[in-house]
């Protein structure tokens, strides 16, 4: 599913890039020590941004500047503190750098891709995210200011960062495939002007983009040969997993749900706040140690990820064997 954060300030965006997006200590199924982002969007292409995300380009965009020349493209706001009619101190937000749009794979998909070691499932997630992003970009609007209505531009500049684990709970970082997409607060009006993004339409199309992502993912998983069923939230789940194992592999979700229940709150906005308030310190474990934790958890539930992948491959082998006397091979 897709969730879109509240606006990120320039400072928050810079910190996200330095501490979260680039740091691969918690990407336990990826090689190297840095998560290299990838550019997305028509405006990114117009500016010659493709492939890996460079830090200097990311930082300039966070400040509302041209990524190559550093030219200021939108008016930069600074935070100001004032007192309202009730005598309360109110601080305005500094320049809005953009938003963090996060696509999260269903837990059974994460388990199959990571613990079951089927790289094709991870690729299916990546491709589905790209299709959903292309659709979401079509609804981008420019904020023109004053009483002028927003104008649909259909272009943005965004940076994608893929992660493969959830925040740790009691020292256990569960496998969780998800993609962060930083959508910068810049769009081209088509009339030679760069304007800030009006985010209202992005928030309104969250459910549509979620549906596109899920539909694309279901189609790709089915093409790979997996049997799919719809989960209680409408997500495409790979069959062969018990509810007990899925729940045990989702301690972060349970932690957030318990926090919401304690405060008698619900909804996406409340969930985002709860997620921030319940974040635990990063675990100081190696990639091998965390993967071993995942394998131990899986073994306690009859190695379901391995069994699901093995069953699929066995079916494929049996299909090919049946056709050895034919002039063609079953796909």
C-alpha positions, 0 to 999 in steps of 0.5 A: 500500500501507499502512504504519504507523509506530512510535508518534510522541511528542508532540514528533515529531508537532508537528515532523512537522506543522510541517516535513513535513505543512504544508510544501508545498515538496516538493509539486511539483504542488500550489499554495501553500506549505502542505499543508492537511490534512483531518480524518477519523473518527467521533470527529473528527466528534463533536468538530465537526472537519471540513474543513481541519486547524487547527494548534491542534487538531492540537497539542492532540490530539498532547498528548492534549487535547480539540481545542476546549477543551484539556482533558486527556483521557488521562494524560500520560506524561513520558520517564524514564531508568533503569538496567536490570539490565545497567547500561544506560540505558533511556529510556521514551517520552513521551506517545504522540501517535499513528501515521503511516499512509501510503498509497502509490500504485503508481508507474504511478498516480503517473506517470499522475496527475502527469506524465501530468496526469490529475487523475482518477487523483489523485482515484481515489487519494484516494477509495480512501484514504478507503474504506480508512480507513473500513474500518481505523477499524472495528477501532480498539480502546481500551486500558483498562489493567491486565489488562482486554482491549482494547475495540473502539470503531470510532472515531478522530480522524485528519488526512490530508495528501497529498504528490506526491513522494518524498524526493530522491535525488541531487537528484531528487525523483521523482513519488510520490503518497501520503497521510499519515494521522496517527491520534491516540492517542484513542478514545471507548469509548461510555461517556463515556470517552476512552481511548488506542488499543490499536494491536495491531489496527491493525498486524494489519489493515494488509494488509487495509486495503492490499487494500481500497485496492488493490481500490478503486483498481483498480476506479476506474482501470478505470472511467476506462478504464485497463487494469490489471495486477497488479504483483509485489507485487499492486498495480494497475498501469496498463499501457503503462509499461516496467520500465526507466522505472518503475525509473528513476522509483523511485530512492528505493525502489532506495536503500532496497533497497540499504541493506537488502541491505548490512545483510542486513535485510528486512521492513517495520520494517527498511525504515522504519529504512532510509528514515529513515537514508537521507533526503537534504536537501530540494532547493532547487528550484521547482515548475517546475524539479522538474516539468521534471526529471520531463518530461526523465526521461519524454522519455528513455523516449518520454514514456510518461505522456503516451502512456498518457493520450493513448491512453485519450483517443483510445479515448474519442473513437473510441468516441463517433465510432462512435456519432454515428449512434445515439440515444445516446452511449457513456460 
